[in-house]
Amino acid sequence: MKAEENIFNFGLVIAFFLALALVLFMIFFVNIPLSPINDTHTNSREIRFDWAGLSGHAFLDDNPDFVHPGEVRKGEILNLESGKYYWKIPDGGMVNEFSIDSEVSIIKKDGRIKNTGNVQILVEFFRKMGLTNKAVLEINESNEMEGDLALASEFDDKSGHVNQTDLSKNEN
């Protein structure tokens, strides 16, 4: 019976050391992505990058093949433009992706219009006789309302504007 107890105890010791080795391996050699979560869609431009593991940096690109990747430090918060992004941790295995969706949003109050979305917008002001003026508003920028109604759209110097929003009834 003593021999069986010794074998059992020896087995426990081996199991303990194998479990310890596995935990140490996970801590030192495996990086697990935590944030941003894979396949996430958000309107927030501020993205925090975090992962479990010892790697001090990850790679970020708008191309899944990482043609021109940037480097991101663990715990770093970046302010990114709207679009689809890919990120991976060296020796972390899989490529993660997330999207920052464009948001055209505006508040019209006291004769002023403020861009409350997450993209630059083009605001076109109208009266009964037609277009009166245009203004490009940066994020959180405001301007005088120069007409009875307004039409706002995401403004992109390269491709024109998209995501039009009728603002004539947006009174706050």
C-alpha positions, 0 to 999 in steps of 0.5 A: 500500500505504501508503494501505491501512495508513493506512486499517487503522490508522485503523480500529483507532483508531476501533475502540479509541475505540468500545470505550473509549466502550462501556466508559465508558458501561457504567461510568457509565450501566448498573447491573447487579444482583449481590446478591441474585441474582434469584429466590433463596430463602434462610433467612438474614434478612441480605441484602446488596445490591450491584451494578456501576455508579455508582448509590449506592442501590436501591429495596426493597419487598414489592410488585412495583409499588413502592408504598412502597419503601425505599431501600437503599445499595450494599453495605448488609446488611439484616436482613429478615423472611421474605417475598417482596421486590422490588428495583431500581436506578434506571436499572437496568432490570429488577425483581429478586425474592428470598424469605426462607423461614420456618424453624421450628427448635428444639433441645431439650437439658438440659430447655430448648428454644431457638428456632434458626429465623429466625422467632418461634415459639409452643411448646406443651408437653404431658404425658399429660393434655394441654396444660401451658403455652405460650411465645412464643420470639423468635429465639435465645431459650430456655425451660424444657421444661415437659412431655414433648413440645412442638409449635412453630409460626411465630407471627404476631400478625396471622394466628395460627400456621403451619408446625407442627413436632413437637418431641417427638423432637428431642433434641440 
